[in-house]
Amino acid sequence: MHRLSSAVIGKQFKLKELEDKLKPLGYSIGGGWEYDHGYFDYKIDEDVGYTFLRLPFQAVDGELDQRGVTVQLGQPYLLNHKFNRGLDDNVEPTEGIVPMNSLVNQFQDPVDKDATIDEKYLPTAHSLIRELELTLIY
């Protein structure tokens, strides 16, 4: 993980308005959201894994599934998630779990959920941060 400075840190927005501004730029809400926090992700690369610019946000007046909820933005960062390609050929049933689990859960475990960030992505990240600031603040 590589933390990035930005003028958006601490700014508050209605979640729906934020989505409406960020989705056209290529951001999506990441799959790891909870009722009180979540992430907007911008996929930069997927060569040896996934490299994302991640923008965390926290609910300030309710839960994320409520209409009109306001969120506060956190510090953006680059995240690299390396994975094994293909299917896992060593799948074994988990004790106490129905054997069908091994038929469904065939994907390999990640190699590194927080891999080192290649410096070549920093100019792109800084450009994305500037675009983010221009879209949300200025």
ABEGO torsion letter per residue (X at the ends): XBBBBBAABGBBBBAAAAAAAAAAAGBBBBAABBAABBBBBBBABAAAEBBBBBBBBBBAAEBAABBGBBBBBBBBBBBBBBBBBEBBAABBBBBGBBAAAAAABABBBBABABBBBBAAAAAAAAAAAAAAAAAAAX
